[in-house]
Amino acid sequence: MGSLFRSEEMALCQLFLQSEAAYACVSELGELGLVQFRDLNPDVNAFQRKFVNEVRRCDEMERKLRYLEKEIKKDGIPMLDTGESPEAPQPREMIDLEATFEKLENELREVNQNAEALKRNFLELTELKHILRKTQVFFDEQEGGVNQTTESMTRALITDEARSAGASMGPVQLGYLEKSNEREDYLPCFVAGVILRERLPAFERMLWRACRGNVFLRQAMIETPLEDPTNGDQVHKSVFIIFFQGDQLKTRVKKICEGFRATLYPCPEAPADRREMAMGVMTRIEDLNTVLGQTQDHRHRVLVAAAKNLKNWFVKVRKIKAIYHTLNLFNLDVTQKCLIAECWVPLLDIETIQLALRRGTERSGSSVPPILNRMQTFENPPTYNRTNKFTKAFQALIDAYGVASYREMNPAPYTIITFPFLFAVMFGDLGHGAIMALFGLWMIRKEKGLAAQKTDNEIWNIFFGGRYIIFLMGVFSMYTGLIYNDIFSKSLNIFGSHWHMSYNKSTVLENKYLQLNPKGDYEGDPYPFGMDPIWQVAGANKIIFHNAYKMKISIIFGVIHMIFGVVMSWHNHTYFRNRISMLYEFIPQLVFLLLLFFYMVLLMFIKWIKFAATNAKPYSEACAPSILITFIDMVLFNTPKAPPQDCETYMFFGQHFIQVLFVLVAVGCIPVMLLAKPLLIMQARKQANVQPIAGATSDAETGGVSNGGSHGGGGGPHEEEEELSEIFIHQSIHTIEYVLGSVSHTASYLRLWALSLAHAQLAEVLWTMVLSIGLKQEGWLGGIILTCVFAFWAILTVGILVLMEGLSAFLHTLRLHWVEFQSKFYKGQGYAFQPFSFDAIIENGAASAEAE
């Protein structure tokens, strides 16, 4: 089979590169993305490898680019992204890049430092401007004279704490405030400054406690917020002025201001001096505004120029770093002139890889061609499944369960059909499926533009990554909706119902539980496609009919799905030449499944074909036996109960004998699955006279994966030894799991019926209890009510029935594939092929940068 159904054949190769050509060759392989290198220096510390200095230089360049990116984003400058991927620069170009980044970083840091200093100066001048304005108001209030000043300045701060301590609510004298030639210590002094508004209450309390109430504080808020030059945040501050007496209080007040990070400014006492200072401050502020504008313009020009090349710079640096990191995985030969590497490559791409190596050698100007030798190994190769934008999402569903073992059958191609189909069985509704299909189709049509809009929204990325799955689920749901004849809980009467009423209208309306007679009211020919629309308006027996139909098709699809999974194991056994597993695992498993559960499916078809409501006894509807009771009696060897009069006990001749034979053969398959394979392994060991032999695992003993010869390079028998007791235990677990799982897995497919029924009932509830209310309204007011009701119904339909029910059906479908289907043949014990690819490295680097 092609690589679509199995992973690619892999080969372990040894690569010899001349030191001068190694960089260019690895660069070409990174662009190709088809080589997975192995670490030949696993015991060497990362700081002791040959190219560690180059990696550090790349880290430093990345740091500088991240700094530039942060500054560009801070200013909201768009970064040019052409979507192109420039080639990895030559090693000599690293020096130019380093010089460019160093120059940009130094220039930007210098501009930022200058801008910060200017902003700090601007802040100080702005605060001083507000101090001069506010203090002028304070001093204007005291122009009445010394007595008035004395009276106003005898007020004290009485805080809540002081009041609670019993402090007097009256004024506290500050002492002698009048000017005295005898005692200079009692001359009034003051300081002025600004403080953060949220610190002001605590600042007042501290002044009260430390100065014992012998200070006078006036404060006023600055209405406009000020910009913090350090981080650019807007802060709210207040102006304060504190009057006190003596040097001791002066020292204490300044220490308190310093503790609360209040900024003090000089404030002249004379009004003329204050006016002169205010004029000087305003002039300096205007000059600073001019200089700040020029500085910001220069900074903006630097960032705009950097933004044009930043994406390309990131790509170049990450490519250089990836190349040197890969070169650190190589070994040096004894002459120090050749690098030796080991790598996994797809067998079909060896020629393409050799061409890339030749291109790299030509670019480097080396005269020594690279050598690529295929090696023989017993290691298990990595698993590589080629995907495209359509199959990638389906392969991701399989890999989420476990990466396939090397060259085992890949379920992804079959999942492309079975996954949306089983989903649609549960989600079948023409209207809801159309909504889902249109959403998926919109993402497919706009995928280039949507993919270019890279976002870190995980929910959107999941939806967009699964756009083809969503589209197929919607299309298949439309198909099953037509089969169910269900569109928003209503039916489409395309071909006309094949039932007609022999009763008059009043009789039907008055008798709620009246049923049509198939012998007289049915035309005999089935509805051409899907269900007859009359079942949608049926009352008492609508759910009964749907239950019987959907329950049976769930079992039918489930048994066919499981049989298909067992048949897939046959492909694995034949490919790996595993003859014992073929004879003593696959055949007993298939026989067991066919004789019990596929026989039950056949009984359903026999019942549908042979018994009908229009037939006479013994093949009338009343004589039709229960399939479930028949199956239980078959397994327990019970004698069926006596049928109704004129009815037959069995559905066909020889049914009892066939059922007994089928059960006995199925039970006989159990010891074959349990004992045959371990006993043959034990016999093989005795014949080889080795106890135990190397590679005696259940797979290797019986012709398991041979990665060495014809299957494409890599791995032969395992070197591990497995005891016979462990082989018997593993086989017992496998047999018990299969036998019991056949029963539980068959019952598990009933979730198809349960979720389909729940989805249909929820749709009917929304129609009956929401939309039908709006449809019953009349007149212009009814139109308004219908519009509102329809909007509410549409929101509930999309939110509950499409999104929530769709997610539920998706998860149940995923479980049916992972457990019921893949457990029959899929081991998923491999490890993924992770080639050295620039595209993957750049994508991961961009994703991590966005996350930061």
C-alpha positions, 0 to 999 in steps of 0.5 A: 500500500502507499504511504497514505495507508502506512507511514513512510519507509525510513532509512538511517543514514550517515552523513559526511560533510566538509567543515567549510560546507557544513553550514550551507548543507545544513541550511539547505536541509532545513529549507527542505525539512525532510531530515531528522538528525540524531544527537551523537554527543548525548554526554557532552554538556551544552556549554562544551559543544563546538558551536556554543559561542555562535548559539550564544551570539544568536541568543544575544541577537534575539534578545535585541530583536525582542527589545526592538519588538517590544518598543515597536508594539508599545508605539503601536507601529505595524510590522511589515510581514510579507509572508516570505522566508529569506534564506539563512545568511552566510556565517560572515553576515552574522557580523553585519547583523550584530552590528546593525542590531547593536547600533539600533539598540544603543540608539534606541536606548539612548533616545529612551534615556533622553526622553525619560530624562526630559519627561522627568524634567517636564514632570518636575516643572509641571509639578512646580507650576502647580505648586506656584499656582496653588500656593499663591491661592493659599497666600492670597487668603492670608493678605488680611494681616498678621492677626488674620494669618495667626488666626488661620494658622492656629488651626490644627489637624485633628485626625480620626485617630486623635479624636478617638484618643480624646483629643480636643476638637478645639484649635491647638496653638502653634506658638508665637507666629509673629515675627520676633527679633529676639527668638529667631527659632520661632520664625514661621517656616514652610515647605511645599511639594507634591505627593501621590493622592492615595498617600495623602491621608496616611501622610497627614496622620504621620505628620500629626503623630510625629509633630504632635499637632504643631504643623499646619497643612494645606493641600489641593488636588491637581485636576489633570493626571500626570505621566510617570516618566518611568513607566508611562502610567497616569498618576494623580497627585496633590499639592501641599504646603506645610507650616511649622516652627523651628529647625527641629520640626523642619528636619522632622517634616522633611524626613516624613516627606522623604519617607512618603516619597513626596517631592519638595520644591522651592517656593519663594515667600514674596509674591513678586518672586513667585510670579517671576519663577512661574514665568520662568517655569512656563518658558522652560515647559514650552522649550521642553515640549518642543524638544520632547516632540523632536525626540519622539519624532526621532524615536518614531522614525527609528522604530518605523525603519526597524519595523520594516525589517524586523520579521525578516531579521527574526527569521534570519536569526532563528535560522542561523541559530537552528543551523548551529544548534543542529551542527552541535549534534554532529561529531568531528572526525580525527582530522577536525576537517569533517563533520559526521552526522546520523539522520533518519530520512524518508526512503523516497526522498533520498535523491531529493536530499542528495540534490540539496546537499549538492546545492549547499556544497556549491554555495559554500564553494567547497570542492569535496562533495558530501557523502550520504551512506545508508546504515543498517540498524535494529532501532525502530524508525520514527513514524512519518505520515505525509499530510496536506491541508485536508488530511492534516486535521484527521491525522491529528485526531489519530496522533492524539490517541498515539503515534502509529508504530512504524509501518502499521496501518494508518486509520486516518484515510478511513477516518476521513469518511467514518468520522463525519458519518458517525457524527452525522448519525448523531447530529442528523438535521438538514438545517443544523448540518447546513449551518455547520457546513456553511461555517466550514466552507467559509473558513475554507474559502477564506483560509489564506486570509484567515491563516495570515491573521495569526492569533493566539486565540486557542478556540479559534485556532482549533476551529480553523485547524479543523475546518475541513472536518467541520465542513464534512461533518456538516455535509454528512449531517445534511445527508442524514438529515435528509434520511431522517427527513428532519430540518429544524424538527420539521419534515420536507414533503418532497415526494408526497406522503405514501400514507392517506387517511380513511377517517374524516378530519374531525375524527382525527382531531378528536382522537389523539391516539388514533392510528392509521391502519397499514393495511388500508391507509398505506400505499405499499410502496416506501417513500423514495428517499428517507423517512415518510414526512407523515412520521414527523406529525405522528403523535403517540408512536412517533418516538417508538418508531424512531427509537426502533429504527435508530437503535437498530441502525446504530448496532448495524453501523457499530458491528460493521465498524468493528469488523472493519477494524478487525480486518485492518489487523489482517493487513498488519499481520500480512505486511509484517509476515506475522503468520501465527498472529494471522492464524491464531488471533485474526481468524478467531477474532473475526469468527467470534465477531461474525458468528455472534454480533454480525449474526444479530445484524443479519437477524435484523435484516431478516426481520425487516424483510420477512415480517410486515404489518401488511402480511398475514400470519405467520409473517405479520407484525404480531409474529415478529420476534424480539431480536434482543430476546432472540440473541439472549436466548441464543447465548444462554441456550434457552428455549424460546417462549411459545409464540402467539397463535398461528405464529412460528417459533423461529424466523427460518428453518434450522435457526436453533441448530445454527445458533447453537453451532455459532455459539459453540464455535464462538466459545471455542475461539476463546481458548484458541486466542488465549493459548495457541500463540503462547504455546507455539512460542514455547514450542519454538523456544524448546526447538531452538533449545534456548531459554529464553531467546532474545527478542521473544516478545509476542510480536518479534517471535511471531514475525513482528516488525523487521525494520532492517531489510525489506521494510525500509531501514531500521530495527529488527528483533528487540533485544529485550527478553520476555519470559513465558509467564509474561507472554501468557499474562499479556495474551490473557489480558488481550483475549479477555479485553477482546471478548468482553470488549466485543459485548461492551463495544457493541452496546457502546454504539448505542450512543449513536441512537441516544444522541440522535434522539436527544438532538431531535427532541431538543430541536422539537422543544425549541420549535414548540416552545419558542418559535411556534409562539412567534408564528401564532402572532398576528398583525403588525405587533405580531411581526415585531414579536416574531422578529424578537422570538426568531432572534432568540430561537436562532441564538438558542439553535446555534448556541445549544443545538449546533455548538454544544450538541455538535461538541458532544457528538464530536467527542462521542465520535472520537471515543468510538474511533479511539476505543471501539475501532482502533483498539482492534488493530492500532497499537500507537506505540511509535514516535513521530518523525520530527525533521529539521525544518525551518518552517516548523522552527519559525512557526514555533518561535513566533507562537512562543513570542506571541505567548510571551 
